Amino acid sequence: MKASLYFLVCLSSMLVFAGEVDRASISINSSRGPREMALQTEVYRTEYRQVQVPYTERVCTMETRYRQQCRTVPGQRVCRTEYRQVCQDRRICHPGPGGRPICQVQRVCQNMPVQVCDQRPPQTVCEQVPYQERVCRDVVRYRYETRPYTVLDKKVNAQVNFTLDLHPGVPSGFEFNLNGELNRDLFSLNANDQSSPALIFLAQESRQTNYSGDTLYLNVSESIEAIPLELYRAPIIIPTSFIYQHNGILRVTMPVGVYVQDLELGIRLTSPGYFLERNLRMNEFSVTTRDNLWVVEISLANLMGSNYPIGHGRPFELTLKTGLNPVRAILNRDQISDLSNLSTVRFILD
């Protein structure tokens, strides 16, 4: 039975808010104490906007200009009519008493036209004369262009909680580092094993997300299992024994592994004029446990189909690739060189 415990976490987190990547490193040993990891990032997106952009254009037009032209006007006699008052006395008589005339003097004035002449000297006369001229100048104009803008899409707060299960055989003094990375809104985890003997760390993750305003809250639960590497690799460690039985049944025995669902088999079957190579599906072999061994049975008759009767009595060589492909993620995959093994057997097909 697995021993389940919490672990002491020494957390050194590089929290650089307003960045798209945040990382944290955790050193874990076998002491108790639940811990968690907090990461924060910002996610940006590119928007394309129409903006007015100034540019200079050379524009030429015909414009009206004016220049001064002068000429000399010769002297001339200029006459004009003026009116002057001319007065004269008039004697006006009319009969008086006794037939004697009575006379009186009356002054009568009237305006009489008089011609007055002057002699004008020669003079210079100037005037503004229009003309057309081609004029070019730089003019600032505006056009619309599409420009990219980086804008904040959302903030991400990630809270990561860990639980650890120790498989029997894990030493009490183990130590390893967990490295978490929040890249935009994607969380990833890997491990660096510092223990001896070596361990393999399998992780199963669950997560919940919810939004509040422009912030995405990411809650991640990491269930980690520590298993001695040699114990996990037991099914692929030599020797693997073969027993060929009648009716095309090949029986393979191997040490019991930790998880049968992680077992993968590939087969290469050759004979003169015949070749078959592929990975086996789960329904093409069976696994039972007997005497602390996994007993794997493969039906060659089913695999060969119509070629099975033809191969009776002929020599065959079978290479079996035994591999482990964990259903759960391997956190320290870079430290594990190989999880597969090749074994070969020769037999006569009955």
VENRA-V177962 format. One record per pair of residues at least 4 apart in sequence whose ideal C-beta (glycine too) atoms are under 6 Angstrom apart, sorted by sequence separation. I is the first residue (numbers start at 1). J is the second residue. If there is no record, write none. Layout:
{{I:J} {I:J}}
//
This chain:
{{96:100} {166:170} {170:174} {195:199} {233:237} {245:249} {280:284} {300:304} {304:308} {326:330} {182:187} {193:198} {211:216} {227:232} {270:275} {280:285} {290:295} {96:102} {193:199} {244:250} {245:251} {181:188} {210:217} {269:276} {287:294} {288:295} {301:308} {93:101} {94:102} {243:251} {14:23} {180:189} {209:218} {268:277} {287:296} {93:103} {191:201} {242:252} {13:24} {179:190} {208:219} {285:296} {286:297} {91:103} {92:104} {241:253} {12:25} {24:37} {178:191} {207:220} {266:279} {285:298} {91:105} {92:106} {240:254} {11:26} {24:39} {176:191} {177:192} {206:221} {265:280} {324:339} {89:105} {90:106} {323:339} {9:26} {10:27} {22:39} {176:193} {205:222} {323:340} {22:40} {89:107} {90:108} {176:194} {22:41} {175:194} {203:222} {204:223} {235:254} {321:340} {322:341} {87:107} {175:195} {235:255} {265:285} {7:28} {8:29} {20:41} {174:195} {203:224} {234:255} {321:342} {87:109} {235:257} {8:31} {17:40} {201:224} {202:225} {234:257} {319:342} {320:343} {18:42} {85:109} {158:182} {8:33} {201:226} {319:344} {6:32} {9:35} {85:111} {86:112} {232:258} {6:33} {199:226} {200:227} {260:287} {318:345} {6:34} {83:111} {84:112} {156:185} {158:187} {200:229} {317:346} {83:113} {84:114} {199:229} {185:216} {198:229} {227:258} {316:347} {81:113} {82:114} {200:232} {187:220} {315:348} {316:349} {81:115} {82:116} {314:349} {79:115} {80:116} {256:292} {312:349} {79:117} {256:294} {311:349} {77:117} {78:118} {253:293} {254:294} {77:119} {78:120} {253:295} {271:314} {76:120} {252:296} {75:120} {271:316} {75:121} {251:297} {75:122} {270:317} {74:122} {249:297} {250:298} {269:318} {72:122} {73:123} {249:299} {250:300} {268:319} {72:124} {73:125} {248:300} {248:301} {267:320} {70:124} {71:125} {266:321} {70:126} {170:226} {68:126} {169:228} {264:323} {68:128} {69:129} {154:214} {155:215} {156:216} {157:217} {158:218} {159:219} {160:220} {161:221} {162:222} {163:223} {164:224} {165:225} {166:226} {167:227} {264:325} {66:128} {67:129} {154:216} {169:231} {262:324} {262:325} {66:130} {262:326} {64:130} {65:131} {261:327} {65:133} {62:132} {63:133} {62:134} {63:135} {60:134} {60:136} {58:136} {58:138} {59:139} {56:138} {57:139} {56:140} {57:141} {54:140} {55:141} {236:322} {54:142} {52:142} {53:143} {53:145} {50:144} {51:147} {48:146} {49:147} {48:148} {49:149} {46:148} {47:149} {240:343} {242:345} {244:347} {46:150} {47:151} {246:350} {236:341} {44:150} {44:152} {45:153} {44:153} {43:153} {43:154} {42:155} {41:156} {40:157} {39:158} {38:159} {37:160} {202:326} {204:328} {36:161} {203:328} {202:328} {203:329} {203:331} {201:331} {201:332} {193:332} {191:331} {41:182} {43:184} {190:331} {191:332} {30:172} {43:185} {193:335} {37:180} {39:182} {30:174} {29:175} {28:176} {27:177} {25:177} {26:178} {25:179} {24:180} {7:164} {23:181} {22:182} {4:165} {21:183} {2:165} {3:166} {20:184} {2:167}}
//
